[in-house]
Amino acid sequence: MNHTSGLVRYEFKEQFTRDLSAEPDRVWRPEELIGYILDTPAPFEAGKGWDYSDTNYIVLGMILERITGSRAYDEITRRFLAPLGLTRVVPSTSRQITGLAQGYAGPGNPFGGQDAMIAEGRLAINPQFEWAGGGFATSAPDLARWARALYGGVVVDSAVLAPAFEGVPARLGPDVRYGLGVILWPGGSGATVGHSGFFPGYQAEMRYFPADRFAIAIQFNTSAPRALGRSPGSIIHALAAIIRSQRR
């Protein structure tokens, strides 16, 4: 969960992006995804380094299904989404996702080979491959509600959150650490916790401010390099400053 396993990323493997683009309707099994990294040496021994990899969460999803005996999507819906009333969080298991805005991946996009990700109501690739590595579509309000519930102690109690927030050094910026599925950012106005999100044509950022007890989530329909002009994190902190000023 903290990306210290040494498992490399499957989703940016050239062979995988070629196969994904060539068969946009293919439904992928987790074992097939992991198969793309079996000939790649680990960059470090397990526990001896850090490297973000969606492969870790594919493996975690397989473990979850083995333990529970049911589908990961079903368990997540039953345990978290339904009780919290997060009705605009849906599994991204098809090239057609109701209400999805057009996304722009920029020139040279290896995922589908085109800038605009949607044509005639269908994504250029099947997002189903993401599965436990981020396989949900949602709205910014529900993403913020999830962040506040999760990091604010509604979903799990403090005994579980404490080790999740310990973190290990991560190559995501000065003094940034990575916990159990959570990025831990330092800050002059207080530490923040949350996560970033990426899918070809889309970016998301959610952060919870423990000292203020509020969460902010933003989504962008572009993943093209430098298209935003500034980092999503800086935009969230600007919004947080506005919220604080209105509270005074």
C-alpha positions in Angstrom: 0.0 0.0 0.0 2.9 2.4 0.4 4.7 1.5 -2.8 7.8 -0.1 -1.3 7.3 -3.5 -2.9 9.6 -3.0 -5.9 6.8 -4.0 -8.3 7.2 -1.8 -11.4 4.3 -0.1 -13.2 2.5 -2.2 -15.8 0.4 0.5 -17.3 3.2 2.5 -18.9 4.9 -0.5 -20.4 5.1 0.1 -24.2 3.8 -3.3 -25.0 0.8 -2.8 -22.7 -0.2 0.6 -24.2 0.1 -0.9 -27.7 -2.1 -3.9 -26.8 -4.6 -1.7 -25.0 -4.9 0.7 -28.0 -5.1 -2.2 -30.5 -8.0 -3.9 -28.6 -10.0 -1.0 -27.0 -12.9 -3.2 -26.0 -10.8 -5.9 -24.4 -11.7 -6.8 -20.8 -8.5 -7.4 -18.8 -7.9 -9.9 -16.0 -5.6 -8.9 -13.2 -3.2 -11.8 -14.0 -2.8 -10.5 -17.6 -1.9 -7.0 -16.3 0.7 -8.4 -13.9 2.1 -10.5 -16.8 3.5 -7.4 -18.4 6.1 -6.9 -15.7 7.3 -10.4 -15.1 10.4 -9.9 -17.2 11.3 -6.6 -15.6 13.8 -6.6 -12.7 12.7 -4.9 -9.5 14.4 -1.6 -9.0 15.0 -2.4 -5.4 14.5 -5.1 -2.8 11.1 -5.1 -1.1 11.0 -2.6 1.7 14.3 -1.0 0.6 13.0 1.8 -1.7 10.0 3.7 -3.0 8.4 3.9 -6.4 4.8 4.6 -7.2 3.2 1.7 -9.1 -0.5 0.9 -9.8 0.6 -2.7 -10.0 0.6 -2.7 -6.2 -3.1 -2.0 -6.1 -3.9 -4.6 -8.7 -2.2 -7.1 -6.4 -4.1 -5.7 -3.4 -7.4 -6.1 -5.2 -6.6 -9.7 -5.9 -5.8 -10.2 -2.2 -9.0 -8.5 -1.2 -11.1 -10.8 -3.5 -9.3 -13.9 -2.2 -10.0 -12.9 1.4 -13.6 -11.8 1.0 -14.7 -14.3 -1.7 -16.5 -11.6 -3.6 -15.8 -8.9 -6.2 -13.7 -5.9 -5.1 -16.3 -3.5 -6.6 -19.1 -5.1 -4.7 -17.2 -5.0 -1.4 -16.2 -1.3 -1.9 -19.8 -0.4 -2.7 -21.3 -2.3 0.2 -18.7 -1.2 2.8 -18.1 2.4 1.8 -20.0 4.0 -1.1 -23.5 3.0 -0.2 -23.3 3.8 3.6 -21.8 7.3 2.7 -24.4 8.0 0.0 -21.7 8.6 -2.6 -24.1 8.1 -5.5 -21.9 9.7 -8.1 -19.1 7.2 -7.7 -19.4 4.5 -10.4 -17.0 1.7 -11.5 -15.3 2.7 -14.7 -15.8 -0.7 -16.4 -16.9 0.4 -19.8 -15.9 2.7 -22.7 -19.2 4.5 -22.1 -19.5 6.3 -18.8 -22.6 8.5 -18.3 -21.9 12.2 -17.8 -18.2 11.9 -18.5 -16.7 15.2 -19.9 -14.5 15.1 -22.9 -10.9 14.7 -21.9 -7.8 15.8 -23.7 -4.5 13.8 -23.4 -2.4 16.0 -25.7 -0.3 15.0 -28.7 1.6 11.7 -28.6 -0.9 10.1 -26.2 0.1 6.4 -26.1 -3.4 5.5 -24.6 -5.5 5.3 -27.8 -3.3 7.6 -29.8 -5.5 10.6 -29.9 -5.9 13.9 -28.1 -9.7 13.9 -27.5 -10.4 10.8 -25.5 -14.1 10.5 -26.4 -15.6 10.0 -29.9 -19.2 9.2 -30.5 -19.8 8.8 -26.7 -17.1 6.2 -26.3 -13.6 6.4 -24.7 -10.7 5.6 -27.0 -9.7 2.8 -24.6 -11.5 0.6 -22.1 -10.8 2.1 -18.6 -11.7 -1.3 -17.1 -8.0 -2.2 -16.9 -7.5 0.2 -14.0 -9.7 -1.9 -11.6 -8.3 -1.7 -8.1 -5.7 0.8 -9.3 -8.2 3.6 -9.6 -11.1 2.2 -11.5 -13.9 4.6 -10.5 -15.4 7.7 -12.1 -16.9 10.3 -9.8 -17.7 14.0 -9.3 -15.6 16.5 -7.5 -18.2 17.0 -4.7 -18.3 13.2 -4.0 -14.5 13.0 -4.1 -14.3 15.8 -1.5 -16.9 14.0 0.7 -14.9 10.8 0.4 -11.7 12.6 1.4 -13.3 14.1 4.5 -15.0 10.8 5.5 -11.8 8.8 5.0 -9.2 11.0 6.4 -11.5 12.6 9.0 -12.0 9.2 10.7 -15.6 8.4 9.6 -14.7 5.4 7.4 -12.1 3.8 9.8 -11.1 4.7 13.3 -8.0 6.4 14.5 -6.2 3.2 15.4 -6.2 2.3 11.7 -5.5 5.9 10.5 -2.4 6.3 12.7 -0.2 3.8 10.8 -1.7 4.9 7.5 -0.4 8.4 8.2 3.2 7.4 9.3 4.5 7.3 5.7 7.8 6.7 4.1 9.9 9.2 2.1 8.5 9.6 -1.5 9.8 11.2 -4.6 6.8 13.5 -4.9 8.3 16.8 -3.7 10.3 18.2 -0.8 9.6 16.3 2.5 6.6 14.6 1.0 5.8 11.1 2.4 3.6 8.3 1.3 1.5 6.3 3.8 -0.9 3.5 3.3 -2.7 4.7 0.1 -2.3 8.3 1.1 0.1 11.2 0.2 1.3 13.3 3.1 2.3 16.8 2.3 4.0 19.2 4.7 3.0 22.8 4.7 3.4 26.2 6.4 -0.3 26.4 7.1 -0.5 22.8 8.3 0.0 19.4 6.8 -2.5 18.0 4.3 -3.3 14.4 3.3 -5.0 13.0 0.2 -4.1 11.8 -3.3 -3.6 12.8 -6.9 -5.3 11.0 -9.8 -4.4 10.5 -13.5 -6.2 8.9 -16.4 -5.4 9.8 -20.0 -7.3 13.0 -20.7 -8.0 13.7 -17.0 -6.4 14.7 -13.7 -7.8 15.0 -10.2 -6.5 16.2 -6.8 -8.1 15.7 -3.4 -6.8 17.0 -0.1 -8.0 17.0 3.5 -6.8 19.7 5.9 -6.9 18.1 9.3 -6.4 21.4 11.2 -9.4 22.9 9.4 -11.5 19.8 9.1 -12.4 20.4 5.5 -11.6 18.7 2.2 -11.2 20.1 -1.4 -11.3 18.1 -4.6 -10.8 19.4 -8.1 -10.9 17.7 -11.5 -9.5 18.7 -14.9 -10.4 17.3 -18.3 -6.8 17.4 -19.5 -3.7 15.5 -18.8 -1.6 17.2 -21.4 1.8 18.4 -19.9 1.7 21.9 -18.6 -1.8 22.5 -19.8 -3.0 23.8 -16.4 -0.2 26.4 -16.1 0.3 25.5 -12.4 0.1 22.5 -10.2 -3.2 21.1 -9.0 -1.8 21.3 -5.4 -1.2 25.0 -5.7 -4.8 25.5 -6.9 -6.2 23.6 -4.0 -4.1 25.6 -1.5 -5.3 28.9 -3.1 -8.9 27.6 -2.6 -8.2 26.7 1.0 -6.9 30.2 1.7 -10.2 31.6 0.3 -12.2 29.2 2.5 -10.2 30.2 5.6 -10.7 33.9 4.9 -14.5 33.4 4.7 -14.5 31.6 8.0 -13.1 34.5 9.9 
